Amino acid sequence: MAHIFLEIKGIRPGVETPADLSYVIRDDKDTTYSISPSVVEWIRGTIDFAAGQPLVTLKNCCFAFGDGAEFVEFDGKGKLKPITTVVPPWFPDLGDFLRERWLINNEMYDLPIVDFIKSFLDMFPDVEDRRLHAGLLFDLQLKNARTLSATAASPIKGTTGNKHGKSTAPKIADMKSLEMFTTFFARLKEAANHDEFPTLHILTGHEDISKVPATYKAAVRTWFRAITGVLPPNNKRVAAGNAELFCAPIREQLKAVEAYGLDKYYPALSDAIEQAGDLEVSKFEYKLPV
């Protein structure tokens, strides 16, 4: 399993601090994030400080610095491979990254078009930031467009879409932490008891969901799916209203889990998630152990 981190000039980073990086790599599942210059600086400093010694915490981590000008990779034991400028197989097309993982990391992959446009504009009030992100997302090839004359301009072939044929649907995940699961359970219970839609904002405890690591969001979706049999309500479901109807069965499901015991329920669930492998959350099924 590899963790891929990309320094892309001007792109809003999904991993802004070394603490964010540590949070992401605690799980062994594949991840791809954009990173901030401060994280790049920290990685360089950590490598210098290690002086050739293995960095176990960075095992299977791959870093692309300077928009793909330099590549740093650690093997399965945390040993640094020779730093290179040769593009490795794991380095993605930056446009594909934004259209796939970046949208998922920022909770924008399943928004209706009107909500997507609003979220995109709110996220990037600065026109230049908006232009940069839109250019990569929609393969606008703005740099090329500037050099084309009005008479010589010709249609540019696009490469939009998921050309690799890989599903971008959220996959199951687990944090391997009873404490984190217990916190999630308490938030879900409080929302259900107050007939409040248990959205990802509530379940993760973060108002800005884009700042929540994708692994944790995936784990929350997985836990929610295991208990309720459905996915957390999205914007469309919340807008439809009737939270009382949505929460009523959840309260009964939570009572059943509590009666069984969280300390027994979670380890069994964690094992089931691990055995399920690389499964989409929407296809994950889990029944209360007997």
C-alpha positions as CSV (number, residue, x, y, z in Angstrom):
1,M,0.0,0.0,0.0
2,A,1.4,3.4,-1.0
3,H,0.8,6.9,0.3
4,I,1.4,9.4,-2.5
5,F,1.9,13.1,-1.7
6,L,2.2,15.8,-4.4
7,E,3.5,19.3,-4.1
8,I,1.5,21.2,-6.7
9,K,2.1,24.9,-6.9
10,G,-1.0,26.9,-6.1
11,I,-3.2,23.9,-5.4
12,R,-5.1,23.9,-2.1
13,P,-3.2,21.3,0.0
14,G,-5.1,18.4,1.6
15,V,-2.1,17.9,4.0
16,E,-1.1,21.2,5.3
17,T,1.1,20.3,8.4
18,P,3.3,17.5,9.5
19,A,0.6,16.6,12.0
20,D,-1.8,16.1,9.1
21,L,0.8,13.9,7.4
22,S,1.1,11.7,10.5
23,Y,-2.6,11.4,10.7
24,V,-2.9,10.1,7.1
25,I,0.0,7.6,7.2
26,R,-1.2,6.0,10.3
27,D,-3.4,3.8,8.1
28,D,-2.0,1.4,5.5
29,K,-4.6,2.0,2.8
30,D,-3.6,3.8,-0.4
31,T,-4.0,7.6,-0.3
32,T,-3.1,10.5,-2.6
33,Y,-2.9,14.0,-1.3
34,S,-1.6,17.4,-2.3
35,I,0.8,18.8,0.3
36,S,1.9,22.3,1.4
37,P,5.4,23.8,1.1
38,S,5.8,23.5,4.9
39,V,5.3,19.7,4.7
40,V,7.9,19.5,1.9
41,E,10.3,21.5,4.1
42,W,9.6,19.2,7.0
43,I,10.3,16.1,4.9
44,R,13.6,17.5,3.6
45,G,14.6,18.3,7.2
46,T,13.6,14.9,8.5
47,I,15.7,13.2,5.8
48,D,18.7,15.3,6.6
49,F,18.3,14.6,10.3
50,A,18.0,10.9,9.7
51,A,21.3,10.9,8.0
52,G,20.6,7.7,6.0
53,Q,18.8,5.8,8.8
54,P,15.4,4.2,7.9
55,L,12.3,6.3,8.7
56,V,9.8,3.6,9.6
57,T,7.0,6.1,10.0
58,L,7.4,7.0,6.3
59,K,7.5,3.5,4.9
60,N,5.7,3.2,1.5
61,C,5.5,7.0,1.2
62,C,6.1,8.6,-2.1
63,F,6.6,12.4,-2.5
64,A,6.7,14.5,-5.6
65,F,8.2,18.0,-5.1
66,G,8.0,21.0,-7.3
67,D,5.1,20.0,-9.6
68,G,7.0,16.7,-10.3
69,A,10.5,18.1,-10.7
70,E,11.9,15.8,-7.9
71,F,10.8,12.5,-6.5
72,V,11.4,11.1,-3.0
73,E,10.3,7.5,-2.2
74,F,10.6,5.3,0.9
75,D,10.4,1.5,0.6
76,G,8.4,-0.9,2.8
77,K,10.9,-0.6,5.6
78,G,11.2,3.1,5.6
79,K,14.6,3.2,3.7
80,L,15.0,6.2,1.5
81,K,15.5,5.3,-2.2
82,P,17.8,7.4,-4.4
83,I,16.2,10.8,-5.0
84,T,15.5,11.2,-8.7
85,T,14.1,13.6,-11.3
86,V,12.9,10.6,-13.5
87,V,9.1,10.4,-13.4
88,P,8.1,7.2,-11.5
89,P,5.1,5.0,-12.4
90,W,3.2,6.1,-9.3
91,F,3.2,9.8,-10.3
92,P,-0.3,10.7,-11.5
93,D,-1.4,13.1,-14.2
94,L,-2.2,16.2,-12.1
95,G,-5.4,16.8,-13.9
96,D,-6.5,13.2,-13.2
97,F,-5.5,13.7,-9.6
98,L,-7.8,16.7,-9.2
99,R,-10.7,15.1,-11.1
100,E,-10.5,12.0,-8.9
101,R,-8.8,12.0,-5.5
102,W,-8.8,15.8,-5.0
103,L,-12.5,15.9,-5.4
104,I,-13.0,13.0,-3.0
105,N,-10.6,14.5,-0.4
106,N,-12.6,17.8,-0.5
107,E,-16.0,16.1,-0.3
108,M,-17.0,17.5,-3.8
109,Y,-17.1,14.3,-5.8
110,D,-20.9,13.6,-5.5
111,L,-22.3,17.2,-5.3
112,P,-25.1,18.2,-7.6
113,I,-23.8,20.6,-10.2
114,V,-25.4,23.7,-8.6
115,D,-23.9,22.8,-5.2
116,F,-20.6,22.0,-6.8
117,I,-20.3,25.4,-8.5
118,K,-21.3,27.2,-5.3
119,S,-18.8,25.2,-3.2
120,F,-16.1,25.8,-5.8
121,L,-16.6,29.5,-5.8
122,D,-16.8,29.7,-2.0
123,M,-13.6,27.7,-1.8
124,F,-11.7,30.0,-4.1
125,P,-12.7,33.6,-3.7
126,D,-9.4,34.6,-5.3
127,V,-9.8,34.6,-9.1
128,E,-6.3,33.4,-9.8
129,D,-6.7,30.4,-7.4
130,R,-10.0,29.6,-9.0
131,R,-8.5,29.8,-12.5
132,L,-5.6,27.5,-11.5
133,H,-7.9,24.8,-10.0
134,A,-10.4,25.1,-12.8
135,G,-7.7,24.8,-15.4
136,L,-6.5,21.5,-14.1
137,L,-10.0,20.2,-13.3
138,F,-11.4,20.8,-16.7
139,D,-8.2,20.5,-18.7
140,L,-8.6,24.0,-20.1
141,Q,-4.9,24.2,-21.1
142,L,-4.9,27.9,-20.3
143,K,-1.1,28.3,-20.8
144,N,-1.5,26.9,-24.4
145,A,-4.5,29.0,-25.0
146,R,-2.6,32.2,-24.3
147,T,0.0,31.4,-27.0
148,L,-2.6,30.6,-29.7
149,S,-3.4,33.3,-32.2
150,A,-7.0,34.0,-33.1
151,T,-6.4,32.7,-36.7
152,A,-4.2,29.7,-35.9
153,A,-6.2,28.4,-32.9
154,S,-7.4,24.8,-33.4
155,P,-9.5,22.5,-31.1
156,I,-7.5,21.0,-28.3
157,K,-8.0,17.4,-27.5
158,G,-9.1,17.0,-23.9
159,T,-8.3,14.2,-21.5
160,T,-11.0,14.8,-19.0
161,G,-12.7,12.0,-17.1
162,N,-11.5,9.0,-15.4
163,K,-9.3,7.7,-18.2
164,H,-7.8,5.0,-16.0
165,G,-11.2,3.3,-15.5
166,K,-10.8,3.2,-11.8
167,S,-13.8,3.7,-9.5
168,T,-13.7,6.9,-7.5
169,A,-16.5,5.7,-5.2
170,P,-15.5,5.9,-1.5
171,K,-13.9,2.7,-0.1
172,I,-14.2,1.2,3.3
173,A,-11.6,2.1,6.0
174,D,-11.0,1.8,9.7
175,M,-8.9,3.7,12.2
176,K,-8.1,0.7,14.4
177,S,-9.0,2.7,17.4
178,L,-11.8,1.9,19.9
179,E,-11.4,5.4,21.3
180,M,-12.1,7.1,18.0
181,F,-15.0,4.7,17.3
182,T,-16.5,5.5,20.7
183,T,-16.3,9.2,20.0
184,F,-18.0,8.6,16.6
185,F,-20.7,6.5,18.3
186,A,-21.4,9.2,20.9
187,R,-21.8,11.9,18.2
188,L,-24.2,9.6,16.2
189,K,-26.2,8.8,19.3
190,E,-26.6,12.5,20.2
191,A,-27.7,13.5,16.7
192,A,-30.2,10.6,16.5
193,N,-31.6,11.3,20.0
194,H,-32.2,15.0,18.9
195,D,-33.7,14.0,15.5
196,E,-30.8,15.8,13.8
197,F,-29.4,14.5,10.5
198,P,-26.0,12.8,11.3
199,T,-24.0,14.4,8.6
200,L,-20.3,14.0,8.2
201,H,-19.8,17.4,9.8
202,I,-21.5,16.1,12.9
203,L,-20.0,12.6,12.9
204,T,-16.4,13.9,12.4
205,G,-16.8,16.9,14.7
206,H,-15.4,19.3,12.0
207,E,-17.3,22.2,10.5
208,D,-14.9,22.4,7.5
209,I,-15.2,18.8,6.2
210,S,-12.4,19.5,3.6
211,K,-9.9,19.7,6.4
212,V,-10.7,16.2,7.7
213,P,-8.3,13.5,6.4
214,A,-9.9,11.2,3.8
215,T,-9.1,8.1,5.8
216,Y,-11.0,9.3,8.8
217,K,-14.0,10.3,6.7
218,A,-13.9,6.9,5.0
219,A,-13.8,5.2,8.4
220,V,-16.8,7.2,9.6
221,R,-18.8,6.3,6.5
222,T,-17.8,2.7,7.0
223,W,-18.8,2.6,10.7
224,F,-22.1,4.4,9.9
225,R,-22.9,1.9,7.2
226,A,-22.1,-1.0,9.5
227,I,-24.5,0.2,12.1
228,T,-27.3,1.6,10.0
229,G,-27.1,-0.2,6.7
230,V,-27.1,3.1,4.8
231,L,-24.7,6.0,4.2
232,P,-24.5,9.3,6.1
233,P,-27.1,11.7,4.7
234,N,-25.7,13.9,1.9
235,N,-26.9,17.5,1.1
236,K,-29.7,16.3,-1.1
237,R,-31.1,14.0,1.7
238,V,-30.8,16.8,4.3
239,A,-32.6,19.2,2.0
240,A,-35.5,16.8,1.6
241,G,-36.1,17.1,5.4
242,N,-37.9,14.7,7.8
243,A,-34.9,14.0,10.1
244,E,-37.3,12.3,12.6
245,L,-38.0,9.6,10.1
246,F,-34.4,9.1,9.3
247,C,-33.2,9.0,12.9
248,A,-36.0,6.7,14.3
249,P,-34.5,3.4,13.1
250,I,-31.0,4.5,14.0
251,R,-31.9,4.9,17.6
252,E,-33.0,1.3,17.8
253,Q,-29.9,0.1,16.0
254,L,-27.7,2.1,18.4
255,K,-29.5,0.5,21.4
256,A,-28.8,-3.0,20.0
257,V,-25.1,-2.2,19.6
258,E,-25.0,-0.8,23.2
259,A,-26.7,-3.9,24.5
260,Y,-24.1,-6.0,22.8
261,G,-21.2,-3.8,24.1
262,L,-19.0,-1.4,22.2
263,D,-15.9,-3.1,23.6
264,K,-17.0,-6.4,21.8
265,Y,-18.7,-4.8,18.8
266,Y,-15.9,-2.7,17.5
267,P,-13.1,-5.3,17.4
268,A,-15.4,-7.7,15.5
269,L,-16.3,-4.8,13.1
270,S,-12.7,-3.9,12.7
271,D,-11.9,-7.5,11.7
272,A,-14.7,-7.5,9.2
273,I,-13.5,-4.3,7.6
274,E,-10.0,-5.7,7.2
275,Q,-11.3,-8.9,5.7
276,A,-13.5,-7.1,3.3
277,G,-10.4,-5.5,1.7
278,D,-10.8,-2.8,-1.0
279,L,-14.6,-2.7,-1.0
280,E,-16.8,0.3,-1.8
281,V,-18.6,1.6,1.3
282,S,-22.0,1.4,-0.4
283,K,-21.4,-2.4,-0.8
284,F,-20.3,-3.1,2.7
285,E,-22.7,-5.2,4.8
286,Y,-22.3,-6.0,8.5
287,K,-24.7,-7.7,10.9
288,L,-24.6,-7.5,14.7
289,P,-22.7,-10.6,16.0
290,V,-24.7,-13.1,17.8
